[in-house]
Amino acid sequence: MTRNGDRGAFRRRGGRAVVAFAIALSVSATDAAVGRAAEPTPTPPVDPPSVGADAELGIDSRIDVGVNADAGRDVGVGGDGFASTRGAVPVGPRQLFVGDFETGDFRQWDVCQSKLTNGRCSSLGRGNRAMSIVDAPGARQGNHAARFTVRPGDVPNFGGGERSEVQSSASGALVHEGDERWYEWSVQYPQDMPDVSGRYFIILQWHSSSGSPPLAVDLSRGSVDIGGDGVKSAPRRTIGPIRRGEWVDYVLHVKFSRNAGTGYVEAWENGRRTVPRTNRATMVDGENYLKQGIYRGSNSRGEVSLTMDGLRVTAP
């Protein structure tokens, strides 16, 4: 799952390639093990020396997004179930980023990418058929959630797999060597969700500057797993089953490092720890950025919609 197209879509200041969504694909050892087909890597666009592709979408690449406006506030809870599962897991005391859609639109996130859009989320409003805001009582907490939908053939014009994703370049959503973070979020799986095993199906990922993500939450083996093909030798751990027809609350605790002896993951499902602390490399270069939504192999079968809510990032 190479990402040559991602950094071509947006740039950050200082000439560093910024986070954006387009991920092209490359076959990894894990891909081969589950029979994933190779897909072509799109040729990244050539940017002018100082303007970059941001200019095409009217984006000032000199602006540093920084921590989003929701950082530092409490996330409300929308029912006893959500409150009990979130409260059962100790997380970091410092809130760095919130992407819970409580603004009633997608503005908490920087970039929205699907077959229908490739641009700033602030211009998307309440969305379209690929990603849309869901109001209570369809939300897990608060008043709003987001529904991500992919259909067969939903490959953006920059190539890669089928996707409907949001991404943030806020400083609270980026991580570097040695950072420790807790990620809380909820997912509602449809009752009629098809079997997605056999091809990659990623719902949350931490991506590096190129190549496959070193860390991802992946459904490709028919369960909710901590994976990431960017680190070839990393152990894969199962958080839980795909609970069709249910809201599921997750917490993932990560130490970010390129060193397998320093980095680690542990996870909770519905307030119960299902993955004990497991050492593994969680980075392959100096920075990971965060993406949420659906990213699956091209030519996948069936339409799938997942509703996601309550994402926040905390630190020690």
CORMOJO-V233504 format. One record per residue. N is the residue number from 1. RES is the residue in three letters. PHI is phi in radians with two decimals (none if undefined). OMEGA is omega in whole degrees, 0 to 359 (NA if undefined). D_CENTER is the distance of its C-alpha to the mean C-alpha in Angstrom with 2 decimals. Layout:
# CORMOJO-V233504
n->{N/N}
res->{RES/RES}
phi->{PHI/PHI}
omega->{OMEGA/OMEGA}
d_center->{D_CENTER/D_CENTER}
This chain:
# CORMOJO-V233504
n->{1/2/3/4/5/6/7/8/9/10/11/12/13/14/15/16/17/18/19/20/21/22/23/24/25/26/27/28/29/30/31/32/33/34/35/36/37/38/39/40/41/42/43/44/45/46/47/48/49/50/51/52/53/54/55/56/57/58/59/60/61/62/63/64/65/66/67/68/69/70/71/72/73/74/75/76/77/78/79/80/81/82/83/84/85/86/87/88/89/90/91/92/93/94/95/96/97/98/99/100/101/102/103/104/105/106/107/108/109/110/111/112/113/114/115/116/117/118/119/120/121/122/123/124/125/126/127/128/129/130/131/132/133/134/135/136/137/138/139/140/141/142/143/144/145/146/147/148/149/150/151/152/153/154/155/156/157/158/159/160/161/162/163/164/165/166/167/168/169/170/171/172/173/174/175/176/177/178/179/180/181/182/183/184/185/186/187/188/189/190/191/192/193/194/195/196/197/198/199/200/201/202/203/204/205/206/207/208/209/210/211/212/213/214/215/216/217/218/219/220/221/222/223/224/225/226/227/228/229/230/231/232/233/234/235/236/237/238/239/240/241/242/243/244/245/246/247/248/249/250/251/252/253/254/255/256/257/258/259/260/261/262/263/264/265/266/267/268/269/270/271/272/273/274/275/276/277/278/279/280/281/282/283/284/285/286/287/288/289/290/291/292/293/294/295/296/297/298/299/300/301/302/303/304/305/306/307/308/309/310/311/312/313/314/315/316}
res->{MET/THR/ARG/ASN/GLY/ASP/ARG/GLY/ALA/PHE/ARG/ARG/ARG/GLY/GLY/ARG/ALA/VAL/VAL/ALA/PHE/ALA/ILE/ALA/LEU/SER/VAL/SER/ALA/THR/ASP/ALA/ALA/VAL/GLY/ARG/ALA/ALA/GLU/PRO/THR/PRO/THR/PRO/PRO/VAL/ASP/PRO/PRO/SER/VAL/GLY/ALA/ASP/ALA/GLU/LEU/GLY/ILE/ASP/SER/ARG/ILE/ASP/VAL/GLY/VAL/ASN/ALA/ASP/ALA/GLY/ARG/ASP/VAL/GLY/VAL/GLY/GLY/ASP/GLY/PHE/ALA/SER/THR/ARG/GLY/ALA/VAL/PRO/VAL/GLY/PRO/ARG/GLN/LEU/PHE/VAL/GLY/ASP/PHE/GLU/THR/GLY/ASP/PHE/ARG/GLN/TRP/ASP/VAL/CYS/GLN/SER/LYS/LEU/THR/ASN/GLY/ARG/CYS/SER/SER/LEU/GLY/ARG/GLY/ASN/ARG/ALA/MET/SER/ILE/VAL/ASP/ALA/PRO/GLY/ALA/ARG/GLN/GLY/ASN/HIS/ALA/ALA/ARG/PHE/THR/VAL/ARG/PRO/GLY/ASP/VAL/PRO/ASN/PHE/GLY/GLY/GLY/GLU/ARG/SER/GLU/VAL/GLN/SER/SER/ALA/SER/GLY/ALA/LEU/VAL/HIS/GLU/GLY/ASP/GLU/ARG/TRP/TYR/GLU/TRP/SER/VAL/GLN/TYR/PRO/GLN/ASP/MET/PRO/ASP/VAL/SER/GLY/ARG/TYR/PHE/ILE/ILE/LEU/GLN/TRP/HIS/SER/SER/SER/GLY/SER/PRO/PRO/LEU/ALA/VAL/ASP/LEU/SER/ARG/GLY/SER/VAL/ASP/ILE/GLY/GLY/ASP/GLY/VAL/LYS/SER/ALA/PRO/ARG/ARG/THR/ILE/GLY/PRO/ILE/ARG/ARG/GLY/GLU/TRP/VAL/ASP/TYR/VAL/LEU/HIS/VAL/LYS/PHE/SER/ARG/ASN/ALA/GLY/THR/GLY/TYR/VAL/GLU/ALA/TRP/GLU/ASN/GLY/ARG/ARG/THR/VAL/PRO/ARG/THR/ASN/ARG/ALA/THR/MET/VAL/ASP/GLY/GLU/ASN/TYR/LEU/LYS/GLN/GLY/ILE/TYR/ARG/GLY/SER/ASN/SER/ARG/GLY/GLU/VAL/SER/LEU/THR/MET/ASP/GLY/LEU/ARG/VAL/THR/ALA/PRO}
phi->{none/-1.18/-2.28/-1.00/-1.30/-1.04/-1.25/-1.33/-1.42/-2.51/-2.29/-1.83/-1.12/1.31/1.37/-1.33/-1.19/-1.68/-1.27/-2.62/-1.76/-1.19/-2.05/-1.55/-2.08/-2.36/-1.35/-1.94/-1.10/-1.17/-0.95/-1.09/-1.12/-1.82/1.37/-1.36/-1.47/-1.21/-2.20/-1.18/-1.57/-1.20/-1.30/-1.15/-1.18/-1.59/-1.62/-1.03/-0.91/-2.11/-1.64/1.33/-1.25/-0.97/-1.06/-1.13/-1.90/1.28/-1.79/-1.46/-1.22/-1.44/-1.41/-1.62/-1.11/1.25/-1.21/-1.23/-1.12/-1.46/-1.04/1.68/-1.73/-1.39/-1.59/-1.22/-2.09/-1.93/2.51/-1.09/-1.09/-1.14/-1.08/-1.27/-1.29/-1.20/-1.18/-1.34/-1.98/-1.25/-2.20/-1.20/-1.35/-1.81/-1.51/-1.85/-2.69/-2.28/-2.30/-1.80/1.17/-1.25/-1.31/1.42/-2.69/-1.82/-1.17/-1.15/-1.81/-1.48/-2.18/-2.00/-2.36/-2.76/-1.13/-1.67/-2.61/-2.64/-3.02/-1.11/-1.13/-1.08/-1.64/-1.54/1.09/-1.54/1.79/-2.60/-1.24/-1.47/-2.64/-2.56/-1.40/-1.95/-1.66/-1.02/-1.52/-1.41/-1.54/-1.46/-2.47/1.15/-1.93/-2.50/-2.47/-2.24/-1.92/-1.88/-2.27/-2.22/-2.04/-0.95/1.58/-1.39/-1.74/-1.08/-1.20/-1.55/1.67/1.56/-1.65/-1.40/-2.66/-2.59/-2.46/-2.08/-2.57/-2.18/-1.90/-1.07/-1.05/-1.27/-1.73/-1.56/-2.30/-2.35/-0.88/1.59/-1.22/-2.09/-2.46/-2.05/-2.05/-2.05/-2.85/-2.25/-2.32/-1.88/-1.59/-1.19/-1.08/-1.74/-1.05/-1.28/-1.20/-1.85/-1.23/1.78/-2.42/-1.07/-2.60/-1.82/-1.99/-2.70/-2.63/-2.05/-1.86/-1.69/-1.24/-2.81/1.38/-1.28/-1.14/-1.26/-2.55/-2.76/-1.77/-2.27/-1.83/-1.19/-1.90/1.44/-2.48/-1.61/-2.05/-1.55/-2.33/2.21/-1.27/-1.17/-1.95/-1.15/-1.73/-1.23/-1.19/-1.74/-2.26/-1.67/-1.38/3.06/-1.34/-1.39/-1.59/-1.09/1.40/-2.21/-1.45/-2.23/-1.79/-2.12/-2.33/-2.15/-1.85/-2.32/-1.84/-1.61/-2.85/-1.39/-1.60/-1.16/-1.47/-1.80/-1.25/-2.78/-2.38/-2.64/-2.54/-2.23/-2.13/0.89/1.44/-1.98/-1.26/-1.95/-2.17/-1.17/-0.97/-2.22/-1.29/-3.00/-1.22/-2.12/-2.51/-2.22/-2.57/-1.40/-2.70/-2.04/-2.12/-1.83/-2.37/-2.39/2.45/-2.21/-2.37/-2.31/-1.11/-1.13/1.13/-1.24/-1.72/1.45/-1.49/-2.31/-2.20/-2.11/-1.77/-2.23/-2.70/1.27/-1.22/-2.54/-2.15/-2.22/-2.48/-1.07}
omega->{181/189/182/181/185/188/175/184/180/177/174/183/178/177/179/179/183/179/170/195/193/178/172/190/168/182/178/178/178/177/184/183/180/173/180/181/175/177/185/175/181/177/181/180/177/183/169/188/186/185/180/183/178/184/181/181/178/184/177/184/179/182/174/187/179/181/183/188/182/181/179/178/178/174/180/178/187/179/185/181/180/181/184/181/178/182/182/185/177/179/182/180/182/178/185/185/175/176/188/174/180/172/182/177/185/190/177/181/185/190/176/182/175/175/186/184/174/184/182/179/181/180/185/182/180/170/182/185/179/176/185/178/177/181/174/12/180/179/176/179/180/186/186/172/178/177/179/184/171/175/174/180/181/177/178/184/177/174/183/181/176/186/165/190/170/182/178/172/174/183/179/179/176/177/182/181/177/180/175/185/168/179/177/176/180/180/171/178/180/179/183/181/181/174/182/181/176/176/184/180/188/180/176/181/177/192/177/184/179/178/179/180/177/180/182/169/196/180/193/178/176/176/180/189/166/180/182/185/179/175/191/186/185/177/178/183/181/176/180/178/170/187/184/179/184/163/178/180/183/167/177/179/187/165/186/179/172/182/182/178/181/180/177/174/166/189/177/173/180/176/181/181/182/176/176/182/185/179/177/171/181/178/172/174/192/186/171/174/192/177/179/179/177/171/185/181/176/182/173/184/172/173/180/174/174/176/184/187/166/184/171/183/178/183/179/NA}
d_center->{13.84/15.14/13.73/17.09/16.41/13.42/15.66/18.36/16.77/16.81/18.56/18.93/22.40/24.54/23.84/20.64/18.11/15.29/11.71/11.18/9.49/12.14/11.90/15.24/16.11/18.50/19.99/19.54/21.69/19.25/19.03/22.78/23.15/21.55/23.17/20.42/22.09/21.87/20.68/22.02/20.43/20.94/23.14/21.47/23.49/26.14/25.82/28.94/29.61/28.62/27.05/24.04/22.15/21.36/24.93/24.42/22.20/24.31/21.95/23.75/22.09/24.28/22.51/20.45/17.97/18.22/17.16/16.46/19.40/18.12/18.03/21.05/21.50/21.44/19.10/21.48/21.73/22.69/24.85/26.33/23.89/20.85/23.01/24.35/21.22/19.50/22.87/23.53/21.02/21.94/19.23/19.72/22.25/20.66/17.95/16.02/13.36/13.04/10.79/12.80/14.34/17.75/18.95/19.32/17.31/14.13/15.73/13.72/11.02/12.48/11.66/11.37/11.72/13.38/16.88/18.29/16.80/15.75/16.34/16.09/14.62/17.83/19.84/18.14/19.74/19.04/17.50/18.87/18.97/15.49/13.79/16.13/16.88/18.48/21.25/22.84/24.00/20.91/18.65/18.09/19.02/20.74/21.44/18.28/15.04/13.05/13.59/11.67/14.26/14.90/18.47/20.15/20.38/17.40/16.97/16.79/19.91/18.45/18.00/15.64/14.44/14.10/11.08/10.19/7.06/7.04/6.81/9.21/12.01/13.79/15.47/14.13/10.48/11.85/13.38/16.56/19.00/20.22/17.71/17.28/14.57/13.98/10.82/12.04/10.68/12.42/12.17/15.27/16.05/18.90/22.25/22.70/19.42/20.61/20.55/17.47/18.79/19.95/17.22/13.65/11.32/7.68/5.76/3.15/4.10/6.59/8.60/12.32/14.84/15.55/15.45/13.04/10.18/12.25/9.93/7.66/8.16/10.26/12.94/15.11/18.02/18.37/16.92/13.77/13.66/12.45/12.71/11.87/14.60/14.80/16.98/19.60/21.49/18.89/19.69/17.51/17.58/17.34/16.11/17.89/18.78/17.19/19.23/20.16/21.36/20.02/17.69/16.21/15.35/13.37/13.74/12.58/14.92/14.41/17.01/15.83/18.51/19.62/22.40/22.07/24.66/22.90/19.21/18.34/16.07/17.24/15.92/17.37/17.41/19.38/20.90/22.09/21.14/20.45/19.38/21.88/21.20/20.78/21.32/19.33/18.17/14.60/15.07/17.17/17.98/18.21/14.78/11.06/8.60/5.22/2.63/2.67/5.78/7.96/8.76/12.13/15.39/17.80/20.82/19.16/21.40/21.19/19.26/16.41/15.11/12.77/13.19/10.77/12.31/13.14/10.17/12.00/12.30/15.81/17.98/21.56}
